[in-house]
Every structure is written in structure tokens, then in C-alpha cells.
Amino acid sequence: MSQTALKIDATKRGDAYNNIILEKLTDINVAVITFNRPAALNALNAALVTELGWALEDCDSDDKIDAIILTGSEKAFAAGADIKEMQAKNFSTVYLEDYITKDWERVTKCRKPVIAAVSGFALGGGCEMAMMCDFIIAAENAKFGQPEINLGIIPGSGGTQRLTRAIGKSKAMDMCLTGRMMDAAEAERSGLVARVVPLAELRKEAIKTAQTIAAKSRPSVYMIKEAINKAFETSLAEGVHLERRLFHACFATDDQKEGMQAFIDKRKPEFKNQ
Ligand code: CAA
């Protein structure tokens, strides 16, 4: 698939985006959100995170979009929260504005799948943002880390929690206490990323993956997200119970009839998302 063949919609808020780029590849129902602060290695400042919130809101409510990709530049997915913006803040400021909450966590509220396509540095809040996505595809040059300890702070956007769930206690302790970086191969070995691809292939691979998901039945996609996310919040018995109920609910959809009939007819299913 050539990139030029993909139709890109201008969005209503497109003109207002100064720190991200939003592309809607409407012919394949995929949106790509690119962090765009190259001079600061995509450090996540308030303006960027606000725009990210708008873009996610827009994509999540756009019927022409079924999967979202979050990405950065070759050198950096994002090198963390913006240290220059953060440095002078005091306790009451961060506490009262509930710093690193509004819009930062918007990605976790998306019902549509969000894939992080990571090349270069994904550090601190950048690593945490990638972990908030549904899964990570990494380029071979990707580097992950929670270096907050070097700044006299601790991870503040879920790093101690999501990294621990992703790679286990021992490695999470190692990463967060030493502040060291993990390369793409170690990240794949540790289960932090779903796959590693050559840098030149990252965008293509992420779009292909998003397109594959976007072509599935939307109710199944949402239910799978809901069920897998529940695995982190509940007991095994409750999680399996939810899965069973959602599985049963699939039999109320036309897409279940179509998916199974298409298999029997040896043809591709045509899902209607209902
Ligand atoms: N915030 C603000 N600016 C940043 C930044 C950040 N997190 N990371 C990089 N930059 C800026 C640098 O200040 C520099 O700007 P100037 O040219 O104006 O000096 C520019 O981006 C390029 O950076 P470097 O010159 O440092 O590039 P490098 O290739 O030598 O090093 C790096 C790259 C190893 C990623 C290094 O920039 C670095 O260590 N960055 C900070 C990483 C970090 O500590 N992240 C955690 C932030 S705290 C956090 O995220 C809290 C949380 O949990 C939410």
C-alpha cells in the first residue's frame, strides 16, 4: 500500500494542532497521530497533551475511524514529560491542577484500539504513554526507560504500575531504580512490546496492523479490548465470567452470523459492525 494512495482528511481542528499531526486515512479507517515537537524530542508539554486529548476525542467519535496509531519521530517517540515546563512547579501547583492526569490518560479511555508505534526514545512519560496504548510495535532503534529517578522524582504517569504488569517486578525495579534504558530486543524479550520491526518499516507495519484490526467486526474489537483490560483489574473468575457474557453477547450480532457463514462459504466476511 503506498502512502500517497491513502486519502487524508483535513479535520476541523487540524489547523489548531501545533504539537501533533493528525492524519485520517479514511479509505482504511485508520488515524495516525504523530507527536510533533522535534526540537524537544517530543517532550510532552501541556499544549501537546491537550491537543492529543482533542485528537483522541475526535478519532474515537469518528465513525470513519476504527483504529488509531500514536507515533513520534525516528529519534523520539517522546523523551518524557517536559522537564523545562515541570521544573518550577511546586507541590500545591501539581496537586491542585492534578498534573499528569487531564488528557494524559485520555488514551486509556479510547474504545477504539490504539497502537503505539515507537522509534527512538520512549522515556518517562513517553514510555508511560506507550504503555497506556493497547500494544506497542517498536522499531529496532527504540529505547524504553523510566529515568525519573535521575531527576529526583518517580514515574508519575503509571510507570511503576504498568511497567510492573508488563515486565514483572524484578525488571521493573531494575528499570525504575537505576533509570537505565532497555533496547527493543530486550523490550520484546520482556513482553513490553508486541513486535520489533526495522525502523524503515515501522509506519507501514503499524498502518497494516491497524488496517487489519479496522476491518474486523467493531463489536468484537471493543469486547476484546474490554475483556483484556478487565484482566488487569479483576480476579480470574470474574474476568472469565465477563468474557463468557461478552462471548454470549456476540451471538446477538449480525456479524457473528456473517463471520461464521463466510467461513462455511469459504469467502471473506463482510462485517456491518452490528
Ligand atoms: N523535557 C524537556 N526537554 C527535553 C526533554 C524533556 N523530557 N528531553 C529532551 N529535551 C530537549 C533537550 O533539553 C534538548 O533541548 P535543547 O536543544 O534546547 O537543549 C533537546 O530536547 C535535545 O535533547 P538532548 O540534547 O539532550 O539530546 P540527546 O540525544 O543528547 O539525549 C536523551 C537524548 C537521552 C533522551 C536526553 O534528552 C534525555 O535524557 N532527556 C530526558 C529524559 C527524561 O528524563 N525523561 C523523563 C522526564 S520526567 C517524566 O516523564 C515524569 C513522568 O513520569 C510523567
Boltz pocket constraint, residues with backbone or C-beta under 6 A from the ligand:
constraints:
  - pocket:
      binder: B
      contacts: [[A, 38], [A, 39], [A, 40], [A, 41], [A, 43], [A, 44], [A, 79], [A, 80], [A, 81], [A, 82], [A, 83], [A, 84], [A, 85], [A, 100], [A, 121], [A, 123], [A, 124], [A, 125], [A, 126], [A, 128], [A, 147], [A, 148], [A, 151], [A, 154], [A, 155], [A, 156], [A, 157], [A, 159]]
      max_distance: 6.0
